[in-house]
Amino acid sequence: MVKKPQKFQDEEVKSLKDIQSEMDQVIIRFGQIAINREALSSQENQLRTQLSELKGKENNLAQSLTEKYGKGNFDLENNEINPVD
């Protein structure tokens, strides 16, 4: 005996479509998170490069000031260098 296809009830169809719609939204949100993660990763890399460059500038300036004024502690509030032995 061959069985005929049966129709779902309207409530069942609605439930299936609602679940599919929610699944689609979750998938979209996962995609958005992945895109945001990539953007944040790119920003993080740029900031690491910038930080590295700033540390290099700081070291160069400190070396230059040490050569000019000798070893000491820089006091930026009073615009002075306090020599150390």
C-alpha positions as CSV (number, residue, x, y, z in Angstrom):
1,M,0.0,0.0,0.0
2,V,1.4,3.4,-1.1
3,K,1.1,6.1,1.4
4,K,0.0,9.5,0.3
5,P,1.8,12.7,1.4
6,Q,0.2,14.3,4.4
7,K,-0.2,18.0,5.0
8,F,1.1,19.6,8.2
9,Q,-1.3,21.5,10.3
10,D,-1.1,25.3,10.2
11,E,0.3,25.5,13.7
12,E,3.0,23.0,12.9
13,V,4.0,24.9,9.8
14,K,4.1,28.1,11.8
15,S,6.3,26.5,14.4
16,L,8.7,25.1,11.8
17,K,8.9,28.5,10.1
18,D,9.5,30.3,13.4
19,I,12.3,28.0,14.3
20,Q,13.9,28.4,10.9
21,S,13.6,32.1,11.1
22,E,15.3,32.1,14.5
23,M,18.0,29.8,13.2
24,D,18.6,32.2,10.4
25,Q,18.9,35.2,12.8
26,V,21.4,33.2,15.0
27,I,23.5,32.4,11.9
28,I,23.5,36.1,10.9
29,R,24.5,37.1,14.4
30,F,27.4,34.6,14.3
31,G,28.5,36.1,11.0
32,Q,28.4,39.6,12.5
33,I,30.4,38.5,15.4
34,A,33.0,37.0,13.1
35,I,33.3,40.2,11.1
36,N,33.5,42.3,14.3
37,R,36.3,39.9,15.6
38,E,38.3,40.5,12.4
39,A,37.9,44.3,12.7
40,L,39.0,44.2,16.3
41,S,41.9,42.0,15.5
42,S,43.0,44.4,12.8
43,Q,42.7,47.3,15.2
44,E,44.6,45.4,17.8
45,N,47.5,44.8,15.4
46,Q,47.5,48.5,14.4
47,L,47.7,49.5,18.1
48,R,50.5,47.0,18.8
49,T,52.5,48.5,15.9
50,Q,51.8,52.0,17.2
51,L,52.8,51.0,20.7
52,S,56.0,49.4,19.5
53,E,56.9,52.6,17.5
54,L,56.1,54.8,20.6
55,K,58.4,52.6,22.8
56,G,61.1,53.0,20.2
57,K,60.7,56.8,20.2
58,E,60.7,56.8,24.0
59,N,63.9,54.8,24.2
60,N,65.6,57.0,21.6
61,L,64.6,60.2,23.4
62,A,65.7,58.8,26.8
63,Q,69.0,57.8,25.3
64,S,69.4,61.2,23.8
65,L,68.6,63.0,27.1
66,T,70.9,60.7,29.0
67,E,73.7,61.5,26.7
68,K,73.0,65.2,27.0
69,Y,72.3,65.4,30.8
70,G,73.7,62.2,32.2
71,K,71.9,59.5,34.1
72,G,68.9,60.6,36.2
73,N,65.2,60.5,36.8
74,F,63.1,62.7,34.6
75,D,60.6,64.9,36.5
76,L,58.1,66.2,33.9
77,E,56.1,68.1,36.5
78,N,59.0,70.3,37.4
79,N,60.7,70.1,34.0
80,E,63.9,68.8,35.6
81,I,66.3,65.9,35.7
82,N,67.5,64.6,39.0
83,P,70.9,63.1,38.6
84,V,71.7,59.7,40.0
85,D,75.1,58.2,40.8
